[in-house]
Amino acid sequence: MQLSLDGGVSDESRWMMLSEEILEDYLAYYDTVDTIVVGRNSYASLAQYWQQAENSSDSLERTIARRMNEIPKVVISRSEVDLIWRNSQQIVVKDEPSLTREMEVLKKRTNHISVESGVKTWQSFIRHDLYDELWLLVHPVIASHGDRLFALADKQQSLRLNRTKTYKNGVVGLHYQK
C-alpha cells in the first residue's frame, strides 16, 4: 500500500514516487503471490492499466505486468462485475460477515493472497482483521488530503515490525506482521 507521510492513501498519482528499486521489489513480491484480491471500484482501472502495460511499458514494468496478468484475481463486490481481466473471478458479498466468511474460505485454498486495491477494501480487511501482514511504502510527502488507510479501524491491533527498507528516493518500506 502506498502511503503519504500523513497517512493518505488516495490520489497517490499526485504524490507517489516510484523508482526502479521499488519496482524490482514489486517484481520479487509478485513472484510469491498466488492470488490477488481487488475491490470492485478499482478493478476496471487496474485491469486496463496492467493489460496495456504488458504490451507498452518499459522492460521492468512490462515484466511486472505479465506476472500481474498471470496471477488469479478475485474481485470483491456487492453486485455483478464485468470480468475483463484475464484469470479473474468474482465473489459477491452481501455484507461484512459474508466478506469475512468468503475470505476465510479463500485463505484455505491459497497460500499468499495480496490485497491490491482499493481503499475501502483494505479498510474492511483491517477492520475485520482479515490480513496477516502489511507492506506499507511510506512516501516522504505530506498529501494533506484524501482517504486514510486506518480510518475505519475500530479496535487496537498490535503488529510486529518484520523488516524495513529505505529506498534511495526517500520512500521507506515497512513490513508488519500480526
C-alpha positions in Angstrom: 0.0 0.0 0.0 1.3 3.4 -1.0 1.0 5.8 1.9 1.9 9.5 2.3 3.7 10.6 5.4 0.5 11.9 6.9 -1.4 8.7 6.2 -3.1 9.5 2.9 -3.7 6.6 0.5 -5.9 8.2 -2.2 -4.9 10.3 -5.2 -1.5 8.6 -4.9 -0.7 9.5 -8.6 -0.3 13.1 -7.3 2.4 12.3 -4.8 3.7 8.7 -5.2 7.4 8.4 -6.1 8.1 5.0 -7.6 11.6 4.0 -8.7 13.4 1.2 -10.4 14.5 0.0 -7.0 10.9 -0.2 -5.8 9.7 -1.9 -9.0 12.4 -4.5 -8.5 11.0 -5.3 -5.0 7.4 -5.3 -6.5 8.5 -8.0 -9.0 10.1 -10.1 -6.3 6.9 -9.7 -4.2 4.6 -10.7 -7.1 6.7 -13.8 -7.7 5.4 -15.0 -4.2 1.8 -14.1 -4.7 -0.8 -16.9 -5.6 -4.0 -14.7 -5.7 -4.8 -11.0 -6.0 -7.8 -9.5 -4.3 -9.3 -6.3 -5.8 -12.3 -4.3 -4.8 -15.0 -3.5 -7.4 -14.2 0.2 -7.6 -10.6 -0.3 -8.6 -10.9 -3.4 -10.7 -11.6 -1.9 -14.1 -8.8 0.7 -14.0 -6.3 -1.9 -12.7 -7.3 -4.3 -15.4 -6.9 -1.8 -18.1 -3.6 -0.5 -16.8 -1.9 -3.8 -16.3 -3.2 -5.3 -19.5 -1.9 -2.3 -21.5 1.4 -2.2 -19.6 2.1 -5.8 -20.7 2.5 -4.5 -24.2 3.5 -0.9 -23.9 5.6 -0.3 -20.8 9.4 -0.4 -20.3 11.0 -3.8 -19.6 10.7 -3.9 -15.8 7.1 -2.7 -15.6 6.3 -5.0 -18.5 7.7 -7.9 -16.6 5.6 -7.0 -13.5 2.5 -6.6 -15.8 3.0 -10.1 -17.2 3.1 -11.5 -13.8 0.1 -9.5 -12.6 -1.9 -10.6 -15.5 -1.0 -14.3 -14.9 -1.9 -14.3 -11.2 -5.5 -15.4 -10.5 -7.6 -12.4 -9.4 -10.6 -12.2 -7.1 -12.9 -9.2 -7.4 -15.0 -8.5 -4.3 -18.2 -6.7 -4.9 -21.8 -6.4 -3.7 -23.0 -6.5 -7.4 -22.0 -8.2 -10.6 -18.9 -7.0 -12.3 -17.8 -7.4 -15.9 -14.7 -9.6 -15.7 -12.4 -8.0 -18.3 -9.0 -9.0 -16.8 -7.8 -12.5 -17.6 -7.7 -15.0 -14.7 -10.4 -13.1 -12.8 -13.3 -14.4 -10.8 -15.8 -12.6 -8.6 -17.0 -13.1 -5.1 -20.3 -11.4 -4.4 -20.6 -10.4 -0.8 -23.9 -9.3 0.7 -22.5 -7.7 3.9 -19.4 -7.6 6.2 -20.0 -11.1 7.7 -20.1 -12.7 4.3 -16.9 -10.9 3.3 -15.2 -12.5 6.4 -16.6 -15.9 5.5 -15.6 -15.7 1.9 -12.0 -14.6 2.7 -11.6 -17.4 5.2 -12.6 -19.9 2.5 -10.2 -18.2 0.1 -7.3 -18.3 2.6 -7.7 -22.0 3.0 -7.4 -22.5 -0.8 -4.3 -20.4 -1.5 -1.0 -19.7 0.2 -0.3 -16.0 -0.4 -3.1 -13.5 -1.1 -2.3 -9.9 -2.0 -5.0 -7.3 -1.5 -4.1 -4.8 -4.2 -6.9 -2.2 -4.1 -8.9 -0.2 -3.2 -9.0 1.8 -0.1 -12.5 0.6 1.0 -11.5 -3.0 0.5 -8.4 -2.5 2.6 -10.3 -0.7 5.3 -12.7 -3.6 5.5 -9.8 -6.1 5.7 -8.2 -4.1 8.5 -11.5 -3.5 10.4 -12.3 -7.3 10.3 -8.8 -8.5 10.9 -8.6 -10.3 7.6 -4.9 -9.8 6.9 -1.7 -11.4 8.1 0.8 -8.7 7.1 1.1 -5.2 5.8 3.7 -3.9 3.4 3.5 -0.1 3.5 5.5 2.1 1.3 5.7 5.5 3.1 6.5 8.4 0.7 8.2 11.5 2.1 5.3 13.8 1.2 2.5 15.4 3.2 -0.5 14.9 1.0 -2.8 17.0 3.3 -5.9 15.4 1.9 -7.5 12.1 1.0 -8.6 8.8 2.5 -6.7 7.3 5.4 -5.9 3.6 5.5 -6.7 3.1 9.1 -9.7 5.4 9.3 -12.2 2.7 10.0 -10.1 0.6 12.4 -12.4 0.3 15.4 -10.0 -1.6 17.7 -6.4 -1.7 18.6 -4.3 -4.2 16.6 -0.8 -4.9 17.6 1.7 -5.5 14.8 5.3 -6.6 14.8 7.8 -4.8 12.5 9.4 -7.6 10.5 11.7 -5.6 8.3 12.3 -2.1 6.8 14.0 -0.8 3.7 14.9 2.8 2.9 14.9 3.4 -0.8 17.3 5.9 -2.5 14.4 8.3 -3.3 13.4 8.5 0.4 10.5 6.1 0.4 10.5 3.8 3.4 9.2 0.2 3.1 7.7 -1.1 6.3 6.7 -4.8 6.6 4.5 -5.6 9.6 3.1 -8.9 10.7 0.3 -9.6 13.1 
